[in-house]
Structure formats: C-alpha cells, structure tokens
C-alpha cells in the first residue's frame, strides 16, 4: 500500500466520528482501534508464517516464541468484529485481555476511552469504525513498518490541526525537530530523553537521524515522560508503529514526580531534546526549593512560570561528559528579569553553547516566535567559554498561520552552529565574559546579532513581529503576577 492511500484510509476513520464527538477527542478512540487492528493482523501474519514452516502444525503456530506479542483467545480483532450488540464492552474486554497478557510492553497503551458509554459511542458507530478498519489488512506484507509509521505520523498531525490550541501539548513542528536532531547529532548506542515527550516525535526523529546516516538505529535507547495519559499512550503506539523496541515512555508529572530513575536518582542521558509546556503557572514551587533530586541547581523560578524548572531538570539529567541538550522555548526565557540570576549562573558555568532565534508560527497553533537553547555539560576545546548566537528568524516558509523550515533553512542553521564562526548579519560568537558584562546575561539574539538592512518592508515586518512578541510576553508576565498576588491573598 502506498503512503497516500494509507493516509486517506486512516483519515476516513476520523470522518466517521465527525459531529458525534469533539474533534479533540478523536485520538482517544481512533489510535487504540488502529493499534488493535495492526497488532491483530501482525499476530495473524506470524501465525500463518509459522504454519507454513511447521507444515500446518496449529499448536506450533500458537507458541509464544513465534510471536512478538500475545493475542489471547477471544481477544483478536475478528472476535470483536463478530459482535453486533454491546460492541464497546466486547472491545474493552479484548483490549484489557491483550494488555494483561503483554503487561510489560502494553501497560496503559490503549488509554482510557469510554468504550462502554453508548451515549457517547453507540453500537452502530462502533461497528462503522470496526468495518472501516477491517477493509485493509495491516500486515507487514501489505503495509511495511516505514509506511505504517508515516501514516501514523500523518494522523497525529491531522489531529493536531483539528485540535486548535491543545495541539502544542502533543505535537512539535517536525521540521523544527529535524533541526534539533541535526544539532544534538545522536549516535548509535547513546541514550536520548524527552521529559515532555508528547506523541514521541522527537524521540523517533532521533532514531531516523541515525538511520539516515546508515548506522544502526536499533542500538539507540529512547526515554520519555509525558503528563497526559492519552498522549503518553499515543507516543508508545507511535514507537511500535515505527518498529522501535528499545524505549521507555512513562506517564506522569516530570517536575513533581520524575519517574525515569537509576538507583533512586535521576537517570543521566547523552542527549535531551524537548519542547516543554511553557509558562506553566501552577506548579509545586515549595517542593522545588528542597527538590529531593537536586534539580534546584541555580535557584527557584517564580511561581507563575516554571520554564527554568524544566530547564534545570534537563541540565540535572545530562551525563557530565557527553551530555548535550536543545530545548524549544519562546524568546522570553532569554531575557526575563525574574530568571536572570539562574540564566547568569548557567553562562558562568559555561553550559550555554548556542542560542538560535527562530521565526513566528513554528510553535503549533501559535504565532509566537521561538528559540532553541542549546547546552553542553562539557564543551569541545574550541567552544569553551563561548556562545554562538544565530538569528534565523527569517529562515522559514510561512503560509497563512502555518510555518515550517525548508531543508536549505535547516542546513544553513545547523552548518552555522557546527562551524562556530561569525556570519555577518546571521551569527555571532561571543565570550561568556562579554555576554555577562555587556548585557548582564541577557541572551536575546537580537541584542547580539545585528541583521543587515534588506529593505523597508522587511524591517517593518520585523518590527511588527517584535511588537507582537513583546505584547505576548507582557501578557504572560501580567498573568503570572496576578496569580502570585492571588496566592498571597491579594485580588486584582
């Protein structure tokens, strides 16, 4: 099956639900059903192959050793398809049976959809969905892993498009993710971690990066934590759909309860890439002051903005020798006064490797400009004591409210990062000392890289964009202030 054909088939399932439930809830029904169909067809494919090898030995074909995972009796897709009443109950029983039989790998993977709630999903609609997915065999022979993975990613993006402002919670612009992997350059055998992994796109792109280099991506060790139960399930399914086995994705609050540990301490990683939720207003600041995992390295961020709590969690989770990270943030993290002491200590410790200013609309369903904060625990000799600033706000394509990086944009930015040299109007290498003395640790790219004048129209567009960005930042800071006042018992 071709990718485009698969995409149309998958999106057809969403159209069955349109008007019945909110578009933002499509994913909690369609992803588990799709995965159930895929693993049922894979099990059947393995069963038929074992029959052929054994000369028709039915017992041999059912041996656990013949299958990547187990489908208990009565829990196959075809078993549910036979039902005409109480379909949701039959489906729920099958999913729970599969999860129980494969608990180590499938725990919580099917999410928490209300399959038995007939007011939300009647038997007729459930049968329509099941019959739709039954039209095509999702075996490896019919739909290879790479095609299945691409189709699943397509579905994630389509749901992100349909979900409005909530999309940023589980989807990161894949062209930005590509740039992030070009900068961190994961290698075979290394560990990669995303503390706010969403649907798992950043982790998967790490594997793809290694694969594109002709190296063994299967030796890469992938780790992620995600707050939302449904989204964490989507991420795990995403790994299976791409035929990736070496991963650990857990559900939970990374700041309040980090779960990827080693000897009761934070596990350390070679590479960390993340698009954390920005400007989180309500988080456990009091607990952070005496954080049991030692993440309060350089200070406690303000109650109304947890950005530097996430950033310090990332730094505390890096290996001391090979550890490197890149984090996607709004520009405010580069210059806000409230976190200036933390920022200065990061610079003084020589952890900030690069600051890359990106253009608007690269955050999903948001017009804010973004930036990449690149850090290293131990810099190479030629980069020690220095930071490269790259002003790439114009390196993008925009179509209405959508924006993306073209391959030439990604190459230009990543090449500039690795060459670590000044480029007039685009990049500037500065010493930590100069950054601290000239602007008191302000990391704003526009302060350090003066762009050439490309005409009045271009200049006005930049000014308007800056005004909008500053307005958004001001609104965020005001909201943060009001929350802090309310916590003190002072109403606005």
N, C-alpha and C positions, 0 to 999 in steps of 0.2 A: 504494500500500500504506500502511495506517495504521501508526503507530509501534508500537502494542501487538502487532499482528500480526507485524511485523518482529522485535520483541524475542523473541517466543515461538519464531519460526523460528530465530533466532540461538542462543538458549539450547538448542534441540534438538540442536545440534551437540555441545555440551558433554556432554549426556546420553549420546551415543553412546560417548564416551570414559570415562565414569564406571566405575570399577572396573578399567579397563585400565591407566591411568597415574595418578600422583598429581595431585590437583586443582590443585596449584600449577603443574603443567606444562601444563595445558590450553592456556594462552595461546600457548605457543610453536608449537603446531600449528594452532589454530583461527584466530588472527589472520592468519597468512600465507595460509592457504587462502581465507579470506573476501576478503582483498585481491586475491588472484589471480583469484577469480571476479568481483569488481567491475570490475577493470581489463579483463578479457577481455570482459565484457558492454558496457563503455563503448566499447571499441575497435570491437566489432561494431555498436553503435548508430551510431557515427560513420561506419563503413563503409557502412551502409545509407543514411544521410543523403546521403553523397557519391554513392552510386549513383543516388539519386533526382534529385539536382541535375544529374548528368552524363548522364542518360539511359541509365544502365546501363553506363557505362564502368568496367570492372573495374580497369584499370591506374590510372585517375584516383583511384578509391576507395581504393587502397592507398598513394597518395602520402603521404610523411611529413607534409606540410603539412596533411593532412586529420585528423591525429590528435594528441592531446595527448601521447601516448607511443606507443612502438612495441611490437608483439607479433610477434616473428619467426615465420617459417614453422615449424610443428611445435610451437610453444610456447603455443598457445591452450588455454584450459580444455577445449574439446571434444576436442582432441588427446589430452590426458591421460585424459579420460573414456572414451575408446575402449579403453584398456589394461585387461587383465584379470589379467595377471601382471607382477611387478616394477613395481608401480604407483608405489611410492616412488621408484624410480630414474627413472622417466619424469617424475614430478613435480619431482624435484630438477633434472633436465636442463632442464625448461621454466622453472623459476624462475631458474636461472643464466643461461639464454638471455635472459630478459627483463631481468635485472639488467645483463648485459653490454651489451645494446642501448640501455639507458637509464641508463648508469653514473652520470652526474652527479646524477640525481634519485633513483635506486633503489638506490644502493650500500648493501649490508648491510640493506636494508629487509625482507628475508624471514627474517632471523635465522639461527640455526644449528641448527634442529631436525634430528634424526637420521631423515630420511625413508627411508633405505635399511636401517635396522635393523629387520628383520622380527620379531625377538623383542620389540621394543618396540611396533611398529605393523605388524601383518600386512596382507597384501593385502586380506583380507576387510573389516577395519575401515576401511582406507583407502578402499576402494570405497564403504562405507557413508557415510563422510563426504562423499565427492565426490557421491554420488547425493543426499544430503540437501541440499547446497548447490545442486545442479542443479535443484531443484524450482521455484525462483523466478528470474526474470530480474532482475538487479540493475542495470538500465539507469536513466538519469536519469528517463526517462518513467515507469517503474514505481516507482522508489524515488528521489525527489528528494534533492539533497545534504543538505538540512536533516534529513530523515527518516533518511537513512543515517548522518549524523553522530550523531544522537540514539541510534540503535540501537547504534552502535559504543561510545558512552559508557556505555550501559546494560550492554553486555557487559563493559567494563572494570570497572565497579562490581561486577557479579556475580562476576567472577573475584577481585576484591579481597575480597568477602565469603567466598569459598571458600578464600582463601589464608592465613587466620589472621594471624599476626604479620608475615608478609612483605608484607602489603598496603601498609603505610605506605611501602614502598620505591618504589611506583609510583603511589599514589593519594592525593590530598589531598581531604578533605571539600569537595564542590563549593559548599556554602553558605558555608564559610569563604573559599573562592576568590572568590566573589561579593563578599564584604565587602572583600577585599584589592584587588579592581579598583575598587570604589567609592572607596576611599581614595587609590589612586595615580592614578585617572582618566586612563588612557591616551587620547591624542588621535591623529587621523589624521596620518600622516607620522612618528610617533615610533617609536623602537626600544624593544622590550621583551625582556628577558632573564631566563631562569630557569637558574641554574647547577646545579640538581639537578632536572631537568625531569620525571622520571618518565614518565608516559604523555602528557604535554603538556597536561593540563587547564588549568593556569594560563595558558599562552600562548594557548590557544584562547578562554578566557574574556575575555582582553584584546580579541580581535577581536570577540567577541559584545557586549562592553560598548560598543565604538564603533558597532557595527551597530545596537544598541538605541537609540542616540542619533540615528539617522537619518543618520549620517555614513559616509564611505567607509572601511570597514574594510580594504579591499584595499591601502591605502597604508601600513598598519601593517607594521613589519618585526620579525619574531619570531625569536628566537635561543634555543637551549637546549643544554646539555651534560648527559649522563647517563652514569653509570658502567656500568650493566648493558647489555650488548649487546642482549638481547631486548627490554628495556624501551625502549631508545632506538629500536628498530625499531617498536615499538608506537606510540610518540609520533609518528614520521614518518608512519606509516599513518594515524594519527588526523588529522593535518593534511590529507592527501589526501582522506580520507573527508568532511571538512568543506569541501572545495573551497577550501582555503587553499594558495596557491602561494608566497607570499613568506615563506619561512622557511629557517632553517639549524639543524639539530639534529645534533650530533656526539656520538660515544661516547668516553668517557674519564674519567679521574680529574681533577675540577676543581681540587682542591688541588695535586696533584702535577704535573699537566700540563694547564693551561688551554689550550684549542685555538681559542677564538674571539678572534683577534688582528687587529690592524691595524698595519702597519709594525713587526712584531715586538714590539709592546706590546699590553697588554690593550685590547680594544675598549671604548669608553665608550658607555653607554646612557642613554636618558631615564628608563626605568622598569625596575626589577628587582623581581621578586616570587619568593619561594622558600619551600619547606618542606624545608630541608636535613636530611640524616640527623643526628640529634642525638647528642651524647656519643660521637662516634667515638673509639674507644680507640687504635687503631693507625694512625698517620699519620706522615708524614715531617717531624717537628718540626725535626730538624737542618737539613734543606734550607730550611725556612721562615725560620730565623734570618737567612739571606742570600738571601732569595727573589729570584730574577732579575727578577721582575715588580713588585717594590716593594710587595708587599701587606702586608709586616710594618710597618704604619704606626704602630701604637701599642704593639707588643710581641708576644711569642711566647706563645701559650696553652700550658697544661700538656699533656704528652704524652697523658694519659688523657682529654682532652676537647677536640675540635677545633672547638667551636662558634664561638669568636671568630676562628678562622682563616677559616671560611666567612663570618662577618660582615665581616671586613676585606677579604676577596676581593670581596664585594658593594660595599663602600664604594669600593674602588680601581677598580671597574668603572663607576662612575657619572659622567655628564657633570658638569663643575663648576658649570654654571648651572642646567640643568633637571633634573638627576639627583635621583631620589627612589626610595625602596625601602620594602618592607614584607616582613618575614620572620616566619614562624611558628615559634615556639620553645616549649619547656617553660619554666615560670616560673624555673627555676634560673639562666638566663642573666642575670636581672635582679638577682641578689643574691649569687651565689657569690663568696667571698673570693678564690679563685685568679685570677679575671679582673678584680678590682676596679680595678686600675691602667688596664687597657685601657678599661673602662667609663667611668672618670672622664675620661680623655682625650677620649673621644667626646663627653661632656657639655660639657667645657671648650671644645671646638672648635665647639660649637653645631650638632652633627649630629643629635642625638636630637630628633625632632619630636613623637612621641607614643608612649605605652606603653598598650596595650589588653589588659586581663586578660580572658581568655575562660574558659568553664566546662570541665567534665570531659567526656571521651569524644569530643572533637572531633578528636583525633588518631585515625587509623583503627586500630581494634582495640587501643586503649589507653585506660585510664581517667584518665590524667594530665590535669591542667588545662594549658591552653596560653595563649600570649600572642602579640600582634603587636607587633613592634618596628619603628616607623616612623621613617625617617631622611630627611633632605634635605641636599643639599650646600650649597644657598643658600636660606634660608628667606625667605618674604614678610616685608615690614616688620613687620606686626602680630604675627608669630610669633617674631621674632628674640629670642634669649636666653631662650626659654621652652619648657616641655614640658607637654603636656596628658596627664594620667593618666585613663584611663577604666576603671572597674570594671564590666565587663559579664559577670561570672561567672554571673549569673542570667538572662542574656538568651539562652535556648536552650530547645529541647524535648528531652526525654530519653525514650526508650522502651527499657527494659532497658539493654543495653550500647551502644545507638546514640544519638547526639545530633546535632542539626542546628540551624541558625539559621533561624527563620521570616523572611519578608520584613519584618514590623514590627521584628524584632530588628536586622536589617541596616540598616534605615533609621534607627532610633534611634541606633545606634552611629556610622554614617557621618555623620549630620547633626551629632551632637555633636562629632565630630572636626573637621568643616569650620567649625562656628560658633566653636569655640575659646573657649568660656566655661565657667565653673563651673556645675555642676548638682549640687545638694545630694544627697549620698549616691551620686553616679554619676560625676561628673567634676570634676577639679581642675586648674587651670592654675597652674604654679609656675615661678619663675625658675630658671635653671640654678644660680645662686649659692645659692639656698635648698636645692635638691636636694643640692648638694655639701656644704653646711655642716650641714644638719640630719641627714643620714643617710650622709654620706661617700660619696655617689654611688650609694647603693642605689636601684634603680629599681622595687622591689616595689610593685605597685599598691596593695596593702592598707595599706601604710605611709602613703600619701598621700591615699587616698580612703576616708573612714570611712563605711561604709554605715549607713543608718538601720535601727533595730530593727523587723523585720517579724514578730516573734513568736518564741517559744522554739524551736519546731520548726525553723523556718528557720535560726535561729542554730546549733542543734546540728548540722544538716546541713552548714553551712559549716565548723564546727569539725572534723567528721569528715573532710570533704573535704581540709581543710588538713593534717590529720594524715597522711592517705594520701599527699598530695603530698609532704610533707616526708620521709616514710618512703622514698618512691621516690627522692627526691633524695639522701638519705643513702646508700641502697644504691648509687646511681650513683657517688657520691664515694668510697665504700669500694672499689668495683671498680677505679676509676681509681687509687686509692692502691696497691692490690695489684699492678696492672700496672706502675706506676712502680717499686715495690720489686723486682719480679721483674727488670725491666730493669737494675736496679743490682746484681743478683745476690743479692738478699735474698728468700728464700722465706718466705711467711706460715706 
